[in-house]
Amino acid sequence: MLGKMPREADDLARHFKHLRNAPFTAPAGFRITEILNGAFGIHVMTDAPPHRVVVEFSAEKAAFVRARVWHPTQTFEELPDQRVRLTFSCGSLIPVVSWVLEWGPHARAIEPPQLVAEIVGELEAARRAYA
């Protein structure tokens, strides 16, 4: 049985071999950065207006946050105590929720209210898991 592929698998292998040898040309005007949406990965965009996201970071992590391009629309604002506020616009809050949570106590979502509510909900659910 080893070494012999079923007919469907053999057909599939030929198909993929053909694809590997086929040239790929990106469409004119194609920009991968528009698909990747910065540090937040590929997410399906909708016709809804983008979300204005505001996140504040602790002084301990501020230099690291400032040193990176997280999103093409980002701006920084220096805050008291050497904290930093990052603002950007994005089409999907899904990747932003987990991104903010990854920072633990060093990040605090300020807006939009939907983002804050989702993060608080995740934190409360995690806390219940330890009750």
C-alpha positions in Angstrom: 0.0 0.0 0.0 2.9 2.4 0.7 4.2 4.1 -2.4 0.9 3.8 -4.3 -1.4 6.8 -4.2 -5.1 6.6 -4.8 -6.1 8.1 -8.2 -7.5 11.3 -6.6 -4.3 12.0 -4.8 -2.2 11.3 -8.0 -4.4 13.8 -9.9 -4.0 16.3 -7.1 -0.3 15.9 -7.1 -0.1 16.6 -10.9 -2.3 19.6 -10.5 -0.1 21.1 -7.8 3.0 20.4 -9.8 1.5 22.3 -12.6 0.7 25.2 -10.3 4.3 25.3 -9.0 5.5 25.7 -12.5 3.0 28.4 -13.5 4.2 32.0 -13.5 2.4 34.4 -11.2 2.1 38.1 -12.0 0.6 40.5 -9.5 -2.2 42.7 -10.9 -1.2 46.2 -11.8 -1.5 48.5 -8.7 -1.4 45.6 -6.3 0.0 46.6 -2.9 0.5 43.8 -0.3 0.6 46.4 2.5 -3.0 47.3 1.8 -4.0 43.6 2.3 -1.8 43.0 5.4 -3.0 46.0 7.3 0.2 46.7 9.2 1.0 44.5 12.2 -2.5 43.3 12.5 -2.5 40.7 9.7 -4.9 39.8 7.0 -8.5 40.6 7.8 -11.6 40.9 5.6 -12.4 44.5 5.1 -15.9 45.8 4.9 -17.6 48.9 3.6 -18.0 50.1 7.2 -16.0 53.2 8.1 -12.6 52.4 9.8 -12.3 52.4 13.6 -10.2 55.0 15.3 -8.1 53.1 17.8 -6.4 54.7 20.7 -4.1 52.7 23.1 -1.9 54.1 25.8 1.3 52.3 26.8 3.3 52.4 30.0 6.6 54.2 30.3 8.4 50.8 30.6 7.2 49.9 27.1 6.9 53.3 25.5 10.4 53.3 23.7 9.6 49.9 22.2 6.2 51.0 21.0 7.6 54.2 19.4 10.4 52.2 17.7 8.1 50.2 15.4 5.6 50.8 12.7 2.5 49.1 13.9 0.1 50.5 11.3 0.5 52.8 8.3 -1.9 55.4 9.8 -0.3 55.5 13.3 0.5 58.6 15.2 2.1 59.0 18.6 1.4 61.4 21.4 3.8 61.7 24.4 1.9 61.6 27.7 2.9 62.5 31.3 5.2 60.0 33.1 6.9 59.1 29.8 3.9 57.1 28.6 2.9 57.1 24.9 -0.5 57.1 23.2 -0.7 55.3 19.9 -3.6 56.2 17.5 -4.4 54.6 14.2 -7.4 53.6 12.0 -8.2 50.1 11.0 -11.1 48.2 9.4 -11.2 45.3 11.9 -10.9 45.3 15.7 -10.5 41.5 15.8 -6.7 41.5 15.7 -6.4 44.6 17.9 -8.2 42.9 20.9 -5.6 40.1 21.2 -2.7 42.6 20.4 -3.7 44.9 23.3 -4.1 41.9 25.6 -0.6 40.6 24.7 0.8 43.8 26.4 -0.7 42.9 29.8 -0.6 45.7 32.2 1.5 47.9 29.9 -1.4 48.7 27.5 -4.8 50.3 28.0 -7.3 50.6 25.2 -9.0 54.1 25.3 -11.2 53.9 22.2 -13.4 52.9 20.5 -15.8 51.9 23.2 -16.4 48.6 21.3 -12.7 47.7 21.6 -12.6 48.6 25.3 -15.7 46.4 26.0 -14.3 43.4 24.1 -11.0 43.6 26.0 -12.8 43.9 29.3 -15.0 41.0 28.4 -11.9 38.9 27.6 -10.2 39.8 30.8 -13.3 39.0 32.9 -13.6 35.7 31.2 -10.0 34.9 31.9 -10.4 35.8 35.5 -13.5 33.6 35.9 -11.4 30.7 34.6 -9.2 31.1 37.7 -12.1 31.4 40.2 
